[in-house]
Amino acid sequence: MTDPRPAVRIASVDKIFRGRKGAEVHALSDVSLDVAPGEFVSLIGPSGCGKSTLMRLVADLDQLTAGEIEVFGKTPEQARKDQDYGIAFQQAGLLPWRTVRANIELPLEIHGVDARGRAARSDELLELIGLADFADHHPDQLSGGMKQRVAIARALAERPRLLLMDEPFGALDEITREHMQNELVALCKETGAAVIFVTHSIPEAVFLSDRVVVMSPRPGRIKDIVTLDFSARDEELREDSTFYDGVTAVRMLLHDGAADGARGVENR
Ligand SMILES: Nc1ncnc2c1ncn2[C@@H]1O[C@H](COP(=O)(O)OP(=O)(O)OP(=O)(O)O)[C@@H](O)[C@H]1O
């Protein structure tokens, strides 16, 4: 039976950072958002609108000032302890002294999975990300895209029902990036995981997401949400007029209908 609870429930969240000299930054104001199980939601908006802050609150890496966040009905702290989600942030964050396989197995090792169980799972994941031949390599022997794939495999190691991804493809070249997007679509289909995905790229958000949450800064808040209802997310979609309609809808919201760009958002 599918879980009726949202994967993530964000209710009236405020986050105020207080500096040492009493200066305040109102990073998030009255942000509410539910993410359904299996849903792919992107956060997009100009630099400083609070995308990473929101992600960090969900991941229990920071504390909110007001409001409430639940992850599968639990506090973010409990969800973190229960390993209910996997995290992949911009820097792949692999341990350089560990092999590809040992990096992927790290969360399993921490949670006491035995060697045989770890090997079976890392075999599956290496196959999934197409790096079976690189299992014994070290991160410095891999390209940026390969490292990112390893980081995603590590995030998936414990079969999380939720993935939190903050600009995971930001450092990749355009071709690798599109390839990774295709892989992520396939992975989500296969695992049924919900995803919250931070990006600066409008086409990336539109291609991947069921919903694109457009945020605005000072204070960071949700400006609007664009729902995308594509029947398939494949190479053909990238050339389809419905895809361009989605890109235009998000761009108009970001730019308040103006033709010039919003700082920190890529049109490519
Ligand atoms: N630890 C912190 N202390 C004080 N202010 C912070 C802290 N972290 C973030 N901020 C402020 O909160 C606001 C939101 O920052 P955040 O990093 O969430 O934005 P963002 O939308 O992810 O930006 P970018 O697109 O540039 O990554 C900014 O004004 C930032 O300066």
The ligand as an SDF file (V2000), in Angstrom:
LIG
                    3D

 31 33  0  0  0  0  0  0  0  0999 V2000
   24.7120   30.4360    8.0640 N   0  0  0  0  0  0  0  0  0  0  0  0
   24.2040   31.5910    7.6530 C   0  0  0  0  0  0  0  0  0  0  0  0
   24.3300   32.7260    8.3910 N   0  0  0  0  0  0  0  0  0  0  0  0
   23.7950   33.9040    8.0070 C   0  0  0  0  0  0  0  0  0  0  0  0
   23.1100   34.0640    6.8530 N   0  0  0  0  0  0  0  0  0  0  0  0
   22.9470   32.9870    6.0680 C   0  0  0  0  0  0  0  0  0  0  0  0
   23.4860   31.7010    6.4200 C   0  0  0  0  0  0  0  0  0  0  0  0
   23.1650   30.8320    5.4390 N   0  0  0  0  0  0  0  0  0  0  0  0
   22.4720   31.5320    4.5190 C   0  0  0  0  0  0  0  0  0  0  0  0
   22.3290   32.8130    4.8890 N   0  0  0  0  0  0  0  0  0  0  0  0
   21.6000   33.8800    4.1750 C   0  0  0  0  0  0  0  0  0  0  0  0
   20.2950   33.4130    3.9180 O   0  0  0  0  0  0  0  0  0  0  0  0
   19.8630   33.8090    2.6240 C   0  0  0  0  0  0  0  0  0  0  0  0
   19.4870   32.5770    1.8200 C   0  0  0  0  0  0  0  0  0  0  0  0
   20.6700   31.8320    1.5320 O   0  0  0  0  0  0  0  0  0  0  0  0
   20.6480   30.4580    0.7230 P   0  0  0  0  0  0  0  0  0  0  0  0
   22.0410   29.9370    0.6660 O   0  0  0  0  0  0  0  0  0  0  0  0
   19.6100   29.5730    1.2810 O   0  0  0  0  0  0  0  0  0  0  0  0
   20.1880   30.9830   -0.7130 O   0  0  0  0  0  0  0  0  0  0  0  0
   20.1500   30.1990   -2.1020 P   0  0  0  0  0  0  0  0  0  0  0  0
   18.8270   30.5000   -2.7040 O   0  0  0  0  0  0  0  0  0  0  0  0
   20.4860   28.7570   -1.8960 O   0  0  0  0  0  0  0  0  0  0  0  0
   21.2980   30.9610   -2.8950 O   0  0  0  0  0  0  0  0  0  0  0  0
   22.2710   30.4640   -4.0860 P   0  0  0  0  0  0  0  0  0  0  0  0
   21.3850   30.3030   -5.2740 O   0  0  0  0  0  0  0  0  0  0  0  0
   23.2200   31.5860   -4.2480 O   0  0  0  0  0  0  0  0  0  0  0  0
   22.9080   29.1920   -3.6320 O   0  0  0  0  0  0  0  0  0  0  0  0
   21.0020   34.6240    2.0170 C   0  0  0  0  0  0  0  0  0  0  0  0
   20.7380   35.9780    2.2200 O   0  0  0  0  0  0  0  0  0  0  0  0
   22.2070   34.1690    2.8090 C   0  0  0  0  0  0  0  0  0  0  0  0
   23.1500   35.2130    2.8950 O   0  0  0  0  0  0  0  0  0  0  0  0
  1  2  1  0
  2  3  1  0
  2  7  2  0
  3  4  2  0
  4  5  1  0
  5  6  2  0
  6  7  1  0
  6 10  1  0
  7  8  1  0
  8  9  2  0
  9 10  1  0
 10 11  1  0
 11 12  1  0
 11 30  1  0
 12 13  1  0
 13 14  1  0
 13 28  1  0
 14 15  1  0
 15 16  1  0
 16 17  2  0
 16 18  1  0
 16 19  1  0
 19 20  1  0
 20 21  2  0
 20 22  1  0
 20 23  1  0
 23 24  1  0
 24 25  2  0
 24 26  1  0
 24 27  1  0
 28 29  1  0
 28 30  1  0
 30 31  1  0
M  END
$$$$
